[in-house]
């Protein structure tokens, strides 16, 4: 007994529209070229998207690093200013005034020596603040062979002196130096604090 009736007959199901069509060599080559170009374009798109994503990631990482670095710099500057301020204030209020006071005598001697070279043999007159003559007298007696007259002027502030030999007159103001240093220090601290507040 035959089983042909159980099996589908493919010869009868083929219609002219469903018939297998064979491609020419040129058509086959055109399809291959189109498929290659589609694959190439898709690969370029994928590579461009990957490169853009990598650049975005690198830019984000760089921005975060710069932001972290900015905070680190600001924190370091703030700590430096906080630690410097008491030291600078102590320097301005204690160390420098004492140093300038001690150097007051030496500066007067240096100025008189320089003036005496141009005005040899002329008497010298030194006007100092009240109470300064006692500290100055031993140095002037030791350093100079010509007479030096000292006058105390109560209106003269500490750290200032007036020197005269013949026609040459000079004003000595150690407090001006101290004031200039103090102003520079205050300006530095103000600028540093402003920078830490405003970044």
C-alpha positions in Angstrom: 0.0 0.0 0.0 1.3 3.4 -1.0 1.7 6.3 1.5 1.8 9.0 -1.2 -1.6 10.3 -0.2 -0.2 11.2 3.2 2.6 13.3 1.8 2.3 16.8 0.4 2.9 17.2 -3.3 5.2 20.2 -3.8 5.1 20.1 -7.5 1.4 21.1 -7.5 1.9 23.9 -4.8 4.3 25.9 -6.9 2.7 28.8 -8.7 4.4 31.1 -11.2 4.6 33.8 -8.5 6.2 31.5 -5.9 8.7 29.9 -8.2 12.3 30.2 -7.2 14.0 32.9 -9.2 17.7 32.6 -9.9 19.8 35.8 -9.6 22.2 36.9 -12.2 25.9 37.5 -11.2 25.5 41.2 -11.5 22.4 41.2 -9.2 24.2 39.0 -6.7 27.2 41.4 -6.7 24.9 44.4 -6.2 23.2 42.7 -3.2 26.6 41.9 -1.7 27.8 45.5 -2.2 24.6 46.9 -0.6 24.9 44.6 2.4 28.6 45.6 2.8 27.8 49.3 2.7 25.0 48.8 5.2 27.3 46.9 7.5 30.1 49.5 7.1 27.7 52.4 7.8 26.4 50.6 10.9 30.0 50.0 12.1 30.9 53.7 11.6 27.7 54.7 13.5 28.6 52.3 16.4 32.2 53.5 16.5 31.1 57.2 16.5 28.6 56.6 19.2 31.2 54.8 21.3 33.8 57.6 20.8 31.2 60.2 21.7 30.3 58.3 24.9 34.0 57.9 25.8 34.6 61.6 25.2 31.6 62.5 27.4 32.9 60.2 30.1 36.5 61.7 29.9 35.0 65.3 30.0 32.9 64.5 33.0 35.9 62.9 34.8 38.0 65.9 34.0 35.4 68.3 35.2 35.0 66.4 38.4 38.8 66.3 38.9 39.1 70.1 38.3 36.2 70.7 40.7 37.9 68.5 43.4 41.2 70.2 42.8 39.5 73.6 43.1 38.0 72.6 46.5 41.3 71.3 47.6 43.1 74.5 46.7 40.4 76.6 48.4 40.6 74.5 51.5 44.4 74.7 51.6 44.3 78.5 51.1 41.8 78.9 53.8 43.8 76.8 56.3 47.0 78.6 55.3 45.3 82.0 55.9 43.9 80.8 59.2 47.3 79.6 60.4 49.2 82.7 59.1 46.9 85.4 60.5 47.9 84.9 64.3 51.5 84.6 63.4 51.5 87.8 61.3 49.5 89.7 63.9 52.0 88.7 66.5 54.8 89.7 64.2 53.2 93.1 63.6 52.2 93.8 67.2 55.3 92.5 69.0 58.3 91.5 67.0 58.6 94.3 64.4 58.0 97.2 66.9 60.7 95.8 69.2 63.1 95.2 66.3 62.5 98.7 64.9 62.9 100.2 68.4 66.3 98.4 68.7 67.4 99.5 65.3 66.4 103.1 65.9 69.8 103.9 67.4 71.7 102.1 64.6 69.7 104.0 61.9 70.5 107.4 63.5 74.2 106.5 63.7 74.2 105.3 60.1 72.5 108.5 58.9 74.7 110.8 60.9 77.8 109.0 59.6 76.7 109.4 56.0 75.8 113.1 56.5 79.2 113.8 58.3 81.1 112.7 55.2 79.7 115.6 53.2 79.7 118.1 56.1 83.0 117.4 57.8 83.8 119.4 61.0 80.2 120.7 61.3 78.3 120.2 64.6 75.4 117.8 64.6 71.9 118.3 66.1 69.7 115.3 66.7 66.1 115.8 67.8 64.5 112.7 69.2 61.2 111.8 71.1 61.1 112.3 74.9 63.0 109.5 76.7 65.1 108.5 73.6 68.2 110.5 74.4 69.4 108.3 77.2 69.5 105.2 75.0 71.1 107.1 72.2 73.8 109.0 74.0 76.3 106.2 74.6 76.2 105.2 70.9 76.7 108.8 69.7 79.6 109.4 72.1 81.4 106.3 71.0 80.8 106.7 67.2 81.6 110.3 66.6 84.5 112.5 67.4 82.6 115.7 66.6 80.1 117.2 69.0 76.5 115.9 68.8 73.8 117.9 70.5 70.7 116.0 71.4 67.3 117.6 71.9 64.2 115.8 73.2 61.0 116.9 71.6 57.8 115.6 73.4 55.7 116.3 70.3 57.8 113.9 68.2 56.3 110.4 68.1 58.4 107.3 69.0 60.5 106.0 66.2 61.0 109.4 64.6 64.1 111.7 64.7 65.3 114.9 63.0 69.0 115.0 62.1 71.0 118.1 61.0 74.7 118.6 60.2 75.5 122.1 58.8 72.9 122.7 56.0 72.0 119.0 55.6 68.8 117.9 57.3 67.1 114.6 57.3 64.0 113.1 58.9 64.1 109.6 60.2 60.7 107.8 60.5 60.9 104.2 61.6 57.2 104.1 62.3 56.4 104.8 58.6 58.2 101.5 57.8 56.2 99.7 60.4 53.0 101.3 59.1 53.8 100.3 55.5 54.6 96.7 56.6 51.3 96.6 58.6 49.3 97.9 55.7 50.9 95.3 53.3 50.1 92.5 55.8 46.5 93.6 56.3 46.1 93.9 52.5 47.5 90.4 52.0 45.2 88.9 54.7 42.1 90.7 53.3 42.9 89.5 49.7 43.5 85.9 50.9 40.3 85.9 52.9 38.3 87.3 50.0 39.7 84.7 47.6 38.8 81.9 49.9 35.2 83.2 50.3 34.6 83.8 46.6 36.9 81.1 45.1 
